[in-house]
Amino acid sequence: METPYGLARPTLDDARAAVHRVHAEDGPRVWSHLLRTAGLDGAADTPEALERMLAAMHDADPTSRLCALALRIRVTSHTQLSLLTKELS
């Protein structure tokens, strides 16, 4: 995956790590619930899977919602920097 300015596009694994970090010992339970809500099994780490997870996180508890917002900012930043890098090439 292209990494303009060293910024990698977030993945489903990044979302999992964030949920586990902010929910601490409750992280695995929260992650399992989010996977079920998003209709995912966690195996397919695709941009579409991340979008479904971000939607589930957005509709979850306030802490998960903030994680989703932070990941959404990273996705948008990556997308915009990728476009800019292509334009400047």
C-alpha angles and dihedrals in degrees: 000000000000115000111197112198089357093295111133120204109254117253136202087262089058089052091050092050091049093050092048091047098050097038093044112188091005091054098098092051093047091047092051090050092049091049091053092046091050092046092239134132094204093242100098106069098188132138088253092054090050091051091052091048093049089053091051091047091049090057094045133078120323094258093053089045090057090049089052091051092051091049091046089054089052092049091050092046091050092048094049094045090048091053092047092049090052092049092051093048 
